[in-house]
Amino acid sequence: GGALVQELETRLAAYHGVPHCIAVANAASGLLMLLRTLGRKPGGEVIMPAFSYRGLPHFARWAGHMPRFCDVDAASHTLDPDAVQRAIGSDTAVVLAVSNFNSAGDVEGLCDIAQKSGIPILFDSVYAMANTHRGIRMGGFGAAEVFSLHATKLLNGFEGGYITTRDAEL
């Protein structure tokens, strides 16, 4: 909460065009916090892409949920909205979409499904820091998005991450 962290959060919020940015120790801790906070059903399923970062299912488990793998779109390699729609059930706690560096996927389709079903959606955008979707910079879609500042990412802060959101309560 020091002056430099607050300045970083303010600048990243402005960059992504959102009112709120929260710095975290790393993207993994951001994903864990959001999965615990947004997961509407403790022990429920987290719908996530079957083709993604190998650690993603562990985050769901550490947050007290079960991973539920869904197919990805062949062109974008992101969650297929039709597969998500078919996977939603009474045990669904949250949808975890992954935005790749080259494509955010069908953001509107995924957000629409989440809204209509009343299930929160969050975006793992660790590779999508400079990515846009239909001319809008990633950072303000779904309930929240998580970005990484790891040494291997586009914006290198050696370590760290941040959450962007439009939700003041969150």
C-alpha positions in Angstrom: 0.0 0.0 0.0 3.0 2.3 -0.2 3.3 5.3 -2.5 5.0 3.4 -5.4 2.5 0.6 -5.3 -0.4 3.0 -5.3 1.2 4.8 -8.3 1.6 1.5 -10.1 -2.0 0.6 -9.5 -3.2 4.0 -10.7 -1.2 3.9 -13.9 -2.2 0.3 -14.7 -5.9 1.1 -14.1 -5.6 4.0 -16.5 -3.7 1.9 -19.0 -6.5 -0.8 -19.0 -9.3 1.8 -18.8 -10.7 0.5 -15.6 -11.4 2.3 -12.2 -9.6 -0.3 -10.1 -6.3 -2.2 -10.0 -5.0 -4.2 -7.1 -1.3 -5.2 -7.0 -0.6 -8.8 -5.8 2.5 -10.8 -5.1 2.0 -12.8 -8.3 -0.7 -13.7 -10.8 -1.3 -17.1 -9.1 -2.2 -15.4 -5.8 -4.6 -13.1 -7.7 -6.3 -16.1 -9.4 -6.6 -17.9 -6.1 -8.1 -14.9 -4.4 -10.6 -14.3 -7.2 -11.6 -18.0 -7.4 -12.3 -18.0 -3.7 -14.1 -14.7 -3.7 -16.2 -15.2 -6.9 -16.8 -18.9 -6.6 -20.5 -18.9 -5.9 -20.6 -22.4 -4.6 -17.8 -23.7 -2.3 -16.4 -26.9 -3.7 -18.1 -26.3 -7.0 -16.7 -26.6 -10.5 -14.4 -24.1 -12.3 -15.0 -24.2 -16.0 -11.7 -23.7 -17.7 -10.0 -24.5 -21.0 -8.6 -28.0 -21.5 -5.7 -26.5 -23.4 -4.0 -24.0 -21.2 -1.3 -23.4 -18.5 -0.7 -26.7 -16.7 -0.9 -25.1 -13.3 -4.5 -23.7 -13.8 -6.3 -26.8 -12.5 -4.2 -26.6 -9.3 -5.3 -23.1 -8.7 -8.9 -24.3 -8.8 -8.2 -27.1 -6.3 -6.2 -24.8 -4.0 -9.2 -22.4 -4.0 -11.4 -25.3 -2.9 -13.0 -26.1 -6.3 -12.8 -28.8 -8.9 -11.6 -28.1 -12.5 -14.1 -28.7 -15.2 -12.3 -28.8 -18.6 -13.9 -27.5 -21.7 -12.9 -27.5 -25.4 -11.2 -24.6 -27.0 -11.9 -22.9 -30.3 -9.6 -24.3 -32.9 -8.7 -20.8 -34.3 -8.2 -18.8 -31.1 -7.2 -21.6 -28.6 -9.5 -20.0 -26.1 -12.7 -21.3 -24.4 -15.4 -22.3 -26.9 -18.6 -20.6 -25.7 -20.7 -23.5 -26.9 -18.6 -25.9 -24.9 -19.0 -23.6 -21.8 -22.8 -23.5 -22.3 -22.9 -27.3 -22.4 -20.7 -27.6 -19.3 -22.7 -25.3 -17.0 -24.5 -27.2 -14.4 -25.8 -26.9 -10.8 -22.2 -27.4 -9.5 -20.7 -24.6 -11.6 -19.0 -22.0 -9.3 -17.2 -19.8 -11.8 -15.9 -19.6 -15.4 -12.2 -19.0 -15.8 -11.4 -17.9 -19.3 -7.8 -17.5 -20.5 -6.8 -14.7 -22.9 -3.9 -15.6 -25.0 -1.3 -13.1 -26.3 -2.6 -13.4 -29.8 -6.4 -13.6 -29.0 -8.8 -12.9 -26.3 -11.3 -15.3 -27.9 -15.1 -14.7 -27.9 -15.2 -12.4 -24.9 -18.8 -11.2 -25.6 -20.0 -14.8 -26.1 -18.4 -16.0 -22.8 -19.6 -12.9 -20.8 -23.1 -13.3 -22.2 -23.3 -16.9 -21.2 -22.0 -16.1 -17.7 -24.4 -13.2 -17.3 -27.4 -15.2 -18.4 -26.6 -18.1 -16.2 -25.7 -15.9 -13.2 -22.2 -17.4 -13.0 -19.2 -15.1 -12.5 -16.5 -15.1 -15.1 -12.9 -14.0 -14.7 -10.1 -13.8 -17.2 -6.6 -15.1 -16.8 -4.9 -12.5 -18.9 -1.3 -13.1 -17.8 -0.3 -13.2 -21.5 -2.6 -10.5 -22.7 -1.2 -7.3 -21.1 -1.1 -5.4 -24.4 -3.9 -7.3 -26.1 -7.1 -5.7 -27.3 -10.5 -7.1 -28.1 -12.5 -5.3 -30.7 -10.4 -2.2 -30.1 -10.8 -2.3 -26.3 -7.8 -3.0 -24.2 -8.0 -6.1 -22.0 -8.6 -5.4 -18.3 -12.3 -4.6 -18.0 -14.0 -7.8 -19.1 -15.9 -10.1 -16.8 -15.8 -9.6 -13.0 -12.1 -9.2 -13.1 -8.9 -10.0 -15.0 -5.5 -11.1 -13.7 -2.2 -10.0 -15.2 1.4 -11.1 -14.5 4.5 -9.0 -14.1 6.8 -12.1 -14.1 10.1 -11.9 -15.8 8.8 -14.0 -18.7 5.9 -11.7 -19.4 5.5 -8.7 -21.7 5.6 -6.2 -18.8 8.5 -7.4 -16.7 8.4 -6.5 -13.1 10.7 -9.4 -12.2 7.8 -10.8 -10.1 4.3 -9.7 -9.2 0.9 -9.4 -10.8 -2.3 -7.4 -10.6 -6.0 -7.6 -10.8 -8.1 -5.2 -12.8 -11.9 -4.7 -12.3 -14.8 -2.3 -12.7 -16.3 -3.6 -9.5 -15.7 -1.3 -6.5 -17.0 -3.9 -4.0 -14.6 -6.6 -5.3 
